[in-house]
């Protein structure tokens, strides 16, 4: 960091060596604002020059930044900004993408060395005197108390319900705590040790714990996770009252209990995620699908921009500039750093990209649908176990999230206590049939009308629209109704000598030659009983569409799948899971969630078997279901029908085709008995089943490209004699010489053996 009025401010240097010499002689302070003439690839705003050529410039910097730049490769200099933990991570990422492994490894090692050296020099310590209680604190708290008293008066007069009073009180105290936090930051010495620790990212909670030390502790949560509406207005610097101390013990004990209990839950979630996704391996370059997913800037995914969400994916359609119509990224192109920056600058609002969820490979995922490997920044390689990577990317932060209550000491967090968050993630991934606090949702479009009947609230959704029944009248048939004529159900519309066509609905007939249609009014009406205590989110006259919530609460993903289909339930699960992780500062790439959701939606339930060998109720892989139907259709048979199903991760793990994998997860006896009765075979396509029998896993270096046997059906078999070696004119002379020597030695050994054993006189043995 640079600070004003430090020794040596305003001095100008011509190179790094001069700066370091002056620093060692004590002529300048490490944080002083100095001027330096240097070659740099960046302008004053920190943006890299478009032509990628360095410029000689005089820049304002500090000796500390000069020392840090000694660790930065020349192609990435001059880094002229304050770097916290996140900043160093981003810089290393940029170095890796531009310069590769060796430069990144060297820089990381150098940064580590310089970090340890200056942490030792600094001797950062902390004293009570470093905590400055801001003068504005009392004024902020007095204002908040007045507003809370006003809310209490409104409640006593009957103007507010108890729940409204509770929510508004909490809102006031949260606002007060935010104001106190700003005041604490304003009163703090930004060059002091506490600010240094908070700003560098070395403390877990940022400025949160410092606000508790010098500002106010704020609202606490009780053991049930409900926020106690009486705040702790004191801080640790001034000391807590007996009542405040007692209130704070609630949250502190809950935090410690959570740390012990919930860590196990997060570990178990990781195990289930690994189990469901372990057989998802990159097994082809391109599945040749043209299906993708739309990603929109209006999707409401935390603070992520569209460019961040589509980085590392392959475009499934042209992405065009909304103003000029120019194609920024063509279909089939990778969206990398440069492309995502151009999309951001052009203000693109949506893009159609490939996704693991739309990949049509029967086994595994193709590289095109997955995109970049987030670990290397390059196109994902064949044999990469992306399922395991996804499971660990989701599970590991889950462990971090559970531990967060420990770092905040049980204080109520605006991100919501993750004790609620982790069970929510589990609820979504396990696709519970009855989510906690399930909302009532409408299954038809229409206009809302509310009513109370015998003390029970009802919401009615009415939908009126005109529908056409189209009848194609064959040549030679006599039409029996006139144009604009009124018809009723069962009326004869047309007839031949021995057949008739009758009306299916009451309506008006429209006749045009041999084309006839009956227009009728369809009146759909949905009736929904609202449980006591649930708050409505719609009112009389509101227009709703199928799948909309009528009450507060969580939507049931099974109902979304039933009403709106696969795309809607996929988007819902993705958004809900991200809404748990992102407020806690955990940015997990969408494709990891999509990889897991792919497995949850990979099966269909057979409704009617047709002429296939499937049974009603069977859960079949979608690709297998289509294969069986294609075979039956080729023979002129009746295809089966099925409906998509959403399986929780545990259920999906047990439904896997590999009985070895399923039996090693849960219900071992049941799975093995079922496999034995059905006479199942395990193709050993996943990782677990290969580990169980001691085979090399089919991932990474053990991955083998699947061979299409049909391709080689017509090929003639080749006789192979392993004792013969193919030698041609291009064979290395050294190899020929070595072979001749080996042959001569072998002959000599054979002669000796024959003579010793006395098989025949040496002269009669033909060794050639």
Buried (B, 14 or more C-beta within 10 A) or exposed (E): BBBEEBEBBEBEBEEBEBBBEBBEEEBBBBBBBBBBEBEBBBEEEEEEEEEEEBEEBEBEBBBBBBBBBEBBBEEBBBBBEEBBEEBBEEBBEBBBBBBEEEBBEBBBEBBEEBEEEEEEEEEEEEEEEBBBBBEBBEEBBEBBBEBBEEBBEBBEEEEBEEEEBBBBBBEBBBBBBBBBBBBBBEBBEEEBBBBBBBBBBEBEBBBBBBBBBBBBBBBBBBEEBEBBBBBBBBBBBEEBEEEBEEBBEBBBEBBBBBBEEBBEBBBEBBBBBBBBBBBBBBBBEBBEBEBBBBBEBEBEBBEBEBBBBBBBBBBBBBBBBEEEEEEBBEBEBBBBBEBBEBBBEBEBEBBBBBBBBBBBBBBBBBBBBBBBBBEEBEBBEBBBBBBBBBBBBBBBBBBBBBBBBBBBBBBBBEBBBBBEBBBBBBBBBBBBEEBEEBBBBBBBBBBBBBEEEEEEBEBBBBBEEEEEBEBEBEEEBEBBBEEEBEBEEEBBBBBEEEEEBBBBBBBBBBBEEBEBBBBBEEEEEBEBEBEEEBEBBBEEEBEBEBBBBBBEBBBBBBBBBBBBEBEBBBBBBBBBBBBBBBBBBBEBBBBBBBBBBBBBBBBBBBEEBBBBEBEEEBBBBBEBBBEBBEBBEEEEEEBBBBEBBBBBBBBBBBBBBBBBBBBBBEEEEEBBEBBEEEEBEBEBBBBBBBBBEEEEBBBEEEBEEEEEEEEEEEEEEEEEEEEEEEEEEEEEEEEEEEEEEEEEEEEEEEEEEBEEEEEEEEEEEEEE
